[in-house]
Amino acid sequence: MTDCQCSLAVYVQPRRPGDSPLQKFALSAAAVEGRSGVPSANITFPARVLTNWCCKENPLRLGVFQRLN
C-alpha cells in the first residue's frame, strides 16, 4: 500500500452509470499468506442484496507499482 492508492466501493446490482455506492471502505495494510502490505477492509453488509464490487488502484509513483491480475 506504500506504492498504491486503493479504494473499494460496493454498488447494488444492477449498477447504472451515475449510481452512488452503497458503501465505501477505508483500506488498510494487512499481512496475508506471507505477503505484507496487502490492501484489506472490514466489511459489514446492512442487508441481503446482490452487489458489484469496484476496487480501484492508482500508483503513487510511476514505474514501481505492478497491477494485480
Order of alpha helices (4+ residues) and beta strands (2+ residues): beta-beta-beta-beta-beta
